[in-house]
Amino acid sequence: MSIPPWLESSCQHFYRMALAGRMPHAVMLLGPDGLGKRGLSRWLSRLVLCDSPAELGACGQCRNCQLQDAGTHPDYFVCEPAAGKKQIGVDQIRELISGSSLTGSGHRVFVIVPAEALNPNSANALLKTLEEPTPGTLLILVAQMRSALPATILSRCHVHPLTRPSADQAVDWLSKDLQVSRPEAASALATAEGRIDLAREILQGAEGLDQVAQDLARAAEGQVDLSEMAARWADESLDARLSIMSALLTRSAWMAAGVRSAGETGDGNGSGLERLTAGMDLATLTDCYRQVNRCRSRLKGSLRPELQVEELLLNWQDRCHPALVE
Ligand SMILES: [Zn+2]
């Protein structure tokens, strides 16, 4: 994946810092979901660990670059919530800190993603590292909501804000990078509600999209054990699955309303879900969409995610049933 044009100035900014030996010990990449923050964190990690970086980033040839490419670099760590968990636990941060205080010769990079997943205990544990950083260690925190981050963490990071590109810029890049037509790229971006990463997924074979559409079709037809499906959703990529469900419902709602976004070709993704939602009216689809958002906000609470998801799927099944009978 090439660096999107809207991240180029960020890359240049960090390159100049690295060249001048002024790389901060902690960088916070802050911006909305889906514009490539994780990709930028990988680019920055490669730059810092590379033996002979160039302006376009790491050289891609040295031993450090090769280790990064193989996913086996011993000084590159990504810290994220464990499977099925919403928070980054204090033990994870302690493990990270003990790793960072080892005496190594070169650099070490730790990526914490998303930084909102730090709870008060893990944030406190991290503060010590932020206050007394080990030389050569770079911490990269990836976040989208400034208000959800502890002020003590924010004040100790070099905060680098990122904004979404215009739809035109995003469509332009998607169509060039994936060699698809502009209308196709625009359609995917609209379906993904402006999330560029999701639009990429839709355009690249859309395994995730098809899977969610199939699950929803099976749930609607009552062919499946909903608690088993809910457990599977909660266990892996829950956020992405809910984003895809909400994107599919938005698309169906547009179709029900007879409205298409600019550039939308209207040929759809051929999912069984579109046939299913064809019999549903706009109010029902809008209600289902709201249920997804409600489920997402409830997931921030302490109730078990699989129960929240099961309730969402049950509601979906109930709402689909009349459409099937008609
Ligand atoms: Zn290199």
Residues whose N, C-alpha, C, O or C-beta is under 5 A from the ligand:
A	BS01	ZN	C50 D51 S52 A58 C59 G60 Q61 C62 C65
